[in-house]
Amino acid sequence: MLSGMSTAAPARPTREETARLFHALSDPTRLRIVELLRHGERCVCDLTEAAAAAQSRLSFHLRVLKDAGLVSDRREGRWIYYEIRRDALDTLGAVLGSFEPHAPSAKRRGCCA
């Protein structure tokens, strides 16, 4: 899911992928991590302090965000750096935009027509 960077419109994720994105953002600690990462890449040690979370708990939250495709990581020596994946934010924006109501049609179909 959400692999690679592209300038094209993001592909519509499956319902499962969409649920994973929303689940990843449904926790206050994970939202705080995303807020911290919007300013750029951060070392896990900086995130631990800024998110006021124990290292083991922070690792869990970062794993949820990474599994959802919202963040990526890279290792430099003994430190791990995390950043937001721009393509994931584009996908999330497309998903939210798809929830916009359509104009009502002149003729309704279904049981209440």
Buried (B, 14 or more C-beta within 10 A) or exposed (E): BBEEEEEEEBEEBEEEBBEBBEEBBEBEBBBBBBEBBEEEBBEBEBBBEBBEBEEEEBBBBBEBBBEBBBBBBEEEEEEBBBBBBEBBBBBBEBBEEEEEEEEEEEEEEEEEE
